[in-house]
Amino acid sequence: MKIFAMDIGGSSIKYALFDENRNKLDSGKIKTPAPKSMDGNCEYTVKDLYDAMDTIVPSDIDGIALSMPGVIDSENGIALTGGALTYIQEEPVEKVLSEKYGVPVWIGNDAKCAGSAEVGYGVLKDVQDSVAIILGTGIGGCLIKDKKVHNGRRFSAGEVSCLYTNNAYPADYHGLWAFTSGIAGLLGLVQKYLETDEKYSGEQIFEMANSGNEKVLAALDEFCFYIALQLYNIQAIFDPEKFAIGGGISAQPLLIEKINEQYKKLFIPVFPLRPVEVVACEFRNDANLIGAYYQLQTKMVSAC
């Protein structure tokens, strides 16, 4: 069995061909036909997206698994929104691709695919109830209940980027978790503590932190405190057994260490909540591809 997985991002479409044992037979990426801004004005259409896929989808495959941004109805194979891909609205992606290529198709939200990879093969494999938090430009979330992704009635469960992080009146979208704990939030804190407008990459920030720069370490403490606060709040509502932190930044052991430090400080003995394990995701760059592969393979096996 060969499954072709694609991960549609704002700048590129990553792809990989897997066999039934998750061995990668081929991989690569092409440019995404994506708008330059979120204002809805775009020279591209959904046809351009399908045409781009047509240049990479092999002929000898048994299924197509697709990870993409936005609110996705995985049950019916419909992209309700496309996130940064503003030309996707109520698009029946599964139907279009299955009819075009004559194979089973599964589509899912990118963060939920990343969580699925951990449920299928990674650090959440043996956990019943868990939460995956993916740190990147914004914040992706995936709630897992009884070892299955919880989508919610409107397929937006786990959209943690939308969480407000303060109680200022009136509410301002700059207080959303996507802004405070995305990569821009980390950069802003580092600039504040270093009193500079210098634009640092994530690699440069952690190089300074790992070298013992006290101001950068203080910025990282504050950054991890904001993450820990929301983990605590999610725990109070969902009561998971484990949190898994993903995204490229999760490869930094110092990040996971400091999140755990800040998180454990929040627990009050007289309250019933107790800290649970917070770990790094096992899969990073290929997480969305592997999660989409897992979901389609599970769907195909259950259909037999």
C-alpha positions in Angstrom: 0.0 0.0 0.0 1.3 3.4 -0.9 -0.1 6.6 0.6 0.8 10.0 -0.8 0.7 12.7 1.9 0.7 16.5 1.3 1.1 19.3 3.8 -0.1 22.6 2.4 1.6 25.6 4.1 1.5 29.3 3.4 4.7 29.2 1.3 5.1 25.6 0.2 3.4 22.3 -0.3 5.5 19.5 1.3 4.9 16.0 0.1 6.0 12.4 0.8 5.1 9.0 -0.5 4.9 6.4 2.3 4.5 2.6 2.2 2.3 0.6 4.6 5.1 0.6 7.2 5.6 4.4 7.1 8.8 4.2 5.2 9.3 7.3 3.1 9.8 6.4 -0.5 9.9 9.9 -2.0 9.6 13.5 -0.7 9.9 17.1 -1.8 8.1 20.4 -1.9 6.7 22.9 -4.3 5.6 26.5 -4.0 2.0 27.1 -2.7 -0.2 29.3 -4.9 -0.9 31.5 -1.9 -2.0 35.2 -1.4 0.6 37.7 -0.2 -1.7 39.0 2.4 -4.8 38.1 4.4 -7.0 40.9 2.9 -8.8 38.3 0.6 -7.4 39.8 -2.6 -5.6 37.0 -4.4 -4.7 36.3 -8.0 -4.9 32.6 -7.4 -8.0 30.3 -7.3 -8.6 26.9 -5.9 -8.0 25.5 -9.4 -4.4 26.7 -9.2 -4.0 24.7 -6.0 -5.4 21.5 -7.7 -3.1 22.2 -10.7 -0.1 22.5 -8.4 -1.0 19.1 -6.8 -1.3 17.6 -10.2 2.4 18.2 -10.8 3.4 16.0 -7.8 0.7 13.3 -7.2 2.1 10.0 -8.5 0.0 7.6 -10.6 0.6 4.4 -8.7 -0.9 5.2 -5.2 -3.6 3.7 -3.0 -4.6 6.9 -1.2 -4.1 10.6 -0.6 -3.7 12.2 2.8 -3.8 16.0 3.0 -2.9 18.4 5.9 -4.0 22.0 5.4 -4.7 25.2 7.4 -8.1 26.4 8.4 -11.3 24.9 9.7 -11.6 21.4 8.2 -14.6 19.0 8.3 -12.6 15.8 8.1 -15.7 13.7 8.4 -17.2 15.0 5.1 -13.9 16.0 3.5 -14.7 19.7 3.2 -12.4 22.6 3.8 -14.7 25.1 5.4 -11.9 27.7 5.4 -8.4 27.6 4.2 -6.6 29.8 6.7 -4.1 31.9 4.8 -5.4 30.3 1.6 -8.3 32.7 1.3 -9.6 31.3 -2.0 -10.8 28.1 -0.2 -14.3 28.4 1.2 -16.6 25.4 1.6 -14.4 23.4 -0.9 -15.2 19.7 -1.1 -11.6 18.7 -1.4 -12.0 15.0 -0.6 -14.6 14.6 -3.3 -12.7 16.5 -5.9 -9.4 14.6 -5.3 -11.0 11.2 -5.0 -12.8 11.6 -8.3 -9.8 13.0 -10.0 -7.3 10.3 -8.9 -9.7 7.4 -8.1 -8.3 6.7 -4.6 -9.5 7.2 -1.0 -8.7 10.7 0.3 -8.6 12.2 3.8 -8.1 15.9 4.7 -7.4 17.5 8.1 -6.4 20.6 9.9 -2.6 21.0 10.1 -2.3 21.2 13.9 -4.7 18.3 14.3 -2.5 16.3 11.9 0.6 17.1 14.0 -1.3 15.8 17.1 -2.4 12.7 15.2 1.2 11.9 14.4 1.9 11.8 18.2 -1.2 9.7 18.9 -0.4 7.2 16.1 3.3 6.8 16.6 4.8 9.3 19.1 4.8 10.5 22.7 0.9 10.3 23.0 0.6 6.8 21.6 -0.2 5.2 24.9 -2.3 8.1 26.4 -6.1 8.2 26.4 -6.6 11.9 26.9 -4.0 14.5 25.9 -3.3 17.8 24.3 -0.8 18.7 21.6 0.2 22.4 21.4 2.2 23.4 18.2 4.3 26.6 18.5 5.0 28.5 15.3 3.9 31.7 13.7 0.7 31.3 15.8 -0.4 28.5 18.1 -1.9 25.2 16.9 -3.9 22.9 19.2 -5.2 19.4 19.1 -7.4 17.9 21.8 -7.3 14.1 22.0 -10.1 12.2 23.8 -10.0 8.4 24.1 -7.0 8.4 21.7 -9.0 10.2 19.0 -8.8 13.8 17.8 -11.7 15.8 19.2 -12.9 18.1 16.4 -15.9 19.7 18.1 -19.4 20.4 16.7 -18.1 23.1 14.3 -14.6 21.4 13.7 -12.8 24.2 15.6 -12.0 22.4 18.9 -8.4 23.1 19.9 -8.2 26.4 18.0 -6.1 27.8 20.9 -4.7 30.7 18.9 -8.0 32.3 19.6 -7.6 32.2 23.4 -7.5 35.6 25.1 -4.6 36.1 27.4 -5.7 39.1 29.4 -8.9 40.6 30.8 -8.4 44.2 29.5 -11.5 46.0 28.4 -12.3 46.2 25.6 -10.8 43.0 24.2 -8.1 43.5 21.7 -6.9 40.8 19.2 -3.3 41.6 20.1 -4.1 39.8 23.4 -4.8 36.5 21.6 -2.5 33.6 22.4 -1.4 33.5 18.8 0.3 36.9 19.3 1.7 36.4 22.8 3.2 32.9 22.3 3.9 32.8 18.6 7.4 33.4 17.3 6.7 37.2 17.2 5.8 37.1 20.9 9.1 35.6 21.8 11.0 38.0 19.6 9.1 41.0 21.2 10.1 39.9 24.7 13.7 39.4 23.8 13.8 42.8 22.2 12.2 44.3 25.3 14.8 42.7 27.7 17.7 43.5 25.4 16.4 47.0 24.7 16.9 46.7 21.0 14.9 46.5 17.7 17.3 43.9 16.3 15.4 41.0 14.6 16.6 37.7 15.9 15.8 34.3 14.6 14.6 31.5 16.9 18.0 29.9 16.5 19.8 33.1 17.5 17.6 33.5 20.5 18.2 30.1 21.9 21.9 30.3 21.1 22.0 33.4 23.4 19.9 31.6 26.0 21.9 28.4 26.0 25.1 30.6 26.3 23.7 32.0 29.6 22.6 35.5 28.5 20.7 36.5 31.6 18.4 39.0 29.8 17.4 36.5 27.1 16.9 33.9 29.8 14.5 36.3 31.6 12.6 36.9 28.3 12.4 33.1 27.8 11.0 32.7 31.4 8.3 35.3 30.7 7.5 33.6 27.3 7.2 30.2 28.9 5.1 31.6 31.7 2.5 32.7 29.2 2.5 29.2 27.7 2.3 27.6 31.1 -0.7 29.8 32.1 -2.7 28.5 29.1 -1.7 24.9 29.8 -3.0 25.3 33.3 -6.3 26.7 32.0 -6.7 24.0 29.4 -6.0 21.4 32.1 -8.7 22.9 34.3 -11.3 22.4 31.5 -10.1 19.3 29.7 -8.2 17.3 32.4 -5.6 15.7 30.0 -3.0 13.1 31.1 -0.2 14.7 29.1 0.8 17.8 27.1 3.0 17.5 24.0 4.7 20.7 22.8 5.5 20.7 19.0 6.8 23.0 16.3 10.4 23.6 15.4 11.1 25.5 18.6 10.2 22.4 20.6 13.6 20.8 19.6 15.1 23.1 22.2 15.4 21.2 25.6 15.6 24.5 27.4 12.2 25.5 26.2 10.5 22.3 27.6 12.5 22.7 30.8 11.3 26.3 31.4 7.7 25.6 30.4 7.7 22.8 33.0 9.2 25.1 35.6 6.6 27.9 35.1 3.7 25.4 34.8 4.5 23.7 38.1 4.6 27.0 39.9 1.0 27.7 39.1 -0.5 24.9 41.2 -2.1 25.7 44.6 -2.2 22.9 47.2 -5.8 23.6 48.2 -7.1 23.3 44.6 -7.8 19.9 43.1 -5.6 20.4 40.0 -2.2 18.6 39.9 0.5 19.0 37.2 0.8 16.4 34.5 3.7 15.6 32.2 4.7 18.2 29.6 7.0 16.8 26.9 8.3 17.7 23.5 6.6 16.1 20.4 8.6 13.4 18.7 7.8 14.5 15.2 8.5 18.1 14.0 9.2 18.8 10.3 7.2 15.8 9.0 4.6 15.8 11.8 1.7 17.0 9.5 2.5 14.5 6.8 2.8 11.6 9.2 -0.4 12.6 11.0 -2.4 12.8 7.8 -0.9 9.4 6.7 -2.0 7.9 10.1 -5.5 9.2 9.7 -6.0 7.9 6.2 -4.4 4.5 6.9 -6.7 4.1 10.0 -9.7 5.1 7.8 -8.7 2.5 5.1 -8.1 -0.3 7.5 -11.4 0.3 9.3 -13.2 0.2 5.9 -11.8 -3.3 5.1 
